[in-house]
Each structure stands twice: as structure tokens, then as C-alpha cells.
Amino acid sequence: MTSRIQNDVSKILTHDNNSPVLKLSGNGSLKYLKNRVEGLVNQFRSVIDNNSFYETAELIFSQVSDPKELAQCAELSSKREPGGAFYRAKLWAKVSQIIETKRKSNSNELRLSQVCSQAGVNLTRAKGFIIQGQAIINLEEAGIDTTILRQASPLLFQYAQRQKNGAKEYLIEAIKFLENNSEASHTQIHRNWCKSNGSIKTNLDIIKPSDWWAFSHPKWRKEEDFPGSIPGEIYANALYYFAPQSGIAVDPMAGSGMLKRVYDDREHWQKDSNFRLTIKLFDLYPRRHFIEKHDARIPLPIKADWMFIDPSYYGQSSHLYNDQLASANSYDNYLSIMKEIIVALAASLNSNGRLCIFLPKWSGLRHEDLNYDVPSDVSAMALACGLTWLDTAYVSRGRQQEPGSATKNNMAKHDRRMRSDTCVLNVFSKLG
């Protein structure tokens, strides 16, 4: 029985001239194709093992070249588990590849919507399968064994699809997770991904459309061996909106090297851009081997096209860092040091280079404490150096979500002193 079925399938895959299944011209041929292939797949379920099914599906993928036939086989494959979701995705991806190749060569005007209509599949769903399948194909072309994904639930591929450009990376991590726990569910795999990479919402919504930036579930978090760091999404947005496509980008106060981490992951946020920046990191106390030692009060050893500084905050950083800014004993002392830094950085910018300065205001907790508009005062220094103000963005510090915030909020309202919960990103340009 098995031999007869395999012979029938062989005829289909090799386009046997005596097999009417492949002839789509003529009344009833499409229906015959569907019935014939569906009958064969149904018999596969009862008379052959999984390996034979996979082998046949691979033959379909490699040898069938008609988009309509591939779409029919994709939908028929989806009725089999395990393995159906895997091959449905791969076959739909090949459908898309063939249509696109023929479109570019002007040899065929067949559209994906026509194939979907023929196969009885919603166009949007088909596009989703194509994203899933292309991620699988990309893995295989990179030499990665995808065999373990044949057992995966359709929901795993849907989660991968939601990552868009990150679908390939999602499946790579899924493979690694399954290799250590072959019985893992799609939920466990997805939780592992979110733990390492942030939530789906974060991955799809890194770049903000306005000048108000809030990140509830940061993808790039501070590292365990470094006391403080802003969310990497701030760097991503500052690069996306204010950095050139190519040139030298510098963080003179690099800390743990967050700028490098974010830039290395630029496929998650650069959208249609094609950044080709050279990243240079400096710090007075380098924490990583790729960070050079340098005092930001002295002009940099290179000229930069884009710079970002996140200095120690006045009155808020002495418990985290030992630098002079963090331990400044007065606001005047803090501003004096900041002036040296701004003058040095302005001198280190190329013509038309941009400087991003990220700071919060200072709000004292007691009635007798003064409030200091740190972003405004430092901006005045930048203007005095001949820089031109370009834009401003406002960033939530998320302090309303911190442990014990309810008590602090009540105290703020009782004392009529607002808590500082916003950082300001001021951007300047060196014209001329």
C-alpha cells in the first residue's frame, strides 16, 4: 500500500505527463487536484510514518514550481500534526518567492491574491504564513537545522511572525530552547524569548511617533554589574531621529556600553533606514574592554558626527557613581563641571554634527529646597558654545511604577511638591 501511494505522489512531484492532477487548464482540474492530493495526504496519516511525510513534503517544496499547486499543498499539509504548520509556512513562502521572481522578470502577472482566492485562504493569513516560512527558509539557508521545529505548535510560528524582522532570531532561540527541553510548550518558549528580548509590544513599538517617550517593558535593560542605565530604547530613538546614516557616533560617558548594544541590534528599530555608523565609546572609568578611557572635560581624540551624553544627575547619583558630577556638593559646582564637558564636546563635533544631552530637572523634597531646571541651564551652555538647538523629547522615568511609589506620591501631594518623573533630551547641531 505504501509503495503505491509513494508512486502516485512521485508522479505528482515529477509532473508526470499522464497525471492530470497538474493540469490546471480545463474544467474541474483544480477540484481534481485538491481531491487527489488531499486523498493521498489522508492516506499518509494512516499508512506511513512521520519521516515519510516529511520527506514527501520536502520533495513538494523542492520540485513543485506552480504557485497554485504549492498553495493547495500548503493548505492540505496544515491538516496534519505535527509538521503541518511548519510545511504550510514553508510552502506559502515559496509561493511568494516564485510570484515575486516572475513579477520582476515580467514573465507572469499572477498575483498572490489570485492564488489565495484559488486556495480559499484569506490574503492577510497567507501573508502571515509567508513571514513564518521565510524565517524558516532563512534559517535553513544559514545552515541551521530546523528539524526540531517540525514538531512545533502553529502558535509558535504565529509568535515568530509577530516579531516581523526578528522572526528569524525568534526561531533560533526557539530551537535552542527545544534542544534543552524537547517537550517545551509554545508558551514556555515565548516566555523565554520575552525574558531575554522584551515583550512583543516592545519589539514592535520601539520608535515613538511623538516627542513623548515612555517604555514600560524595556528590551535593553541595565546589566547586573552596572549600577544604573537608561533604557536602550532612548538610544534607539535618538539615533533614529537625529543620527546620520553614516559617520562616527560617540558616547563620551558610555557607562556599561548601552549604545553599542542598541546599535548592534539595530534591525529591531532602524525600519527602512540603513545605518552604517562607526560606534566609539569613552568613559572616565571604563567598564568594558571596548570602552576607551577618557575624561569628557577634554576634547575627544576624534571628531564625531553624533554624540549622546547621559551624565550623572545632580543630587541623584552620588550613591551610584564616584565621579565629580555625581558627588558635586553644590549646584554651582555641578554646573561648573558640566560647562567644561559641554565646551569639550562642542569642540569635538564635526560641522553639522549633533549633540544629544539627556538630563532631568532637580526637585528637592523639602519645602526649603530649591528646584533646579538642569536641562535648561545646560542647554544655555550649549548655545553659548555656538551650537544651535534642534529639538527636544521628553522621557518618562517610570517612577510611578517603582516599589513604594504610593507612599511617595501621597507625600508629594501632601507637601505640594511634585516628584521629578521626566528626563529631557535636548538636541543641538553644530552648523557651518
PyMOL commands that set and color helices and strands:
alter all, ss='L'
color gray80, all
select helices_A, chain A and resi 2-13+20-22+29-47+50-63+67-77+84-104+112-119+123-141+147-151+154-162+164-180+186-197+200-204+232-242+258-264+266-268+331-347+374-384+399-401+405-415
alter helices_A, ss='H'
color red, helices_A
select strands_A, chain A and resi 212-213+246-251+276-283+292-293+304-309+349-360+362-363+371-372+388-396+422-429
alter strands_A, ss='S'
color yellow, strands_A
deselect
rebuild
show_as cartoon
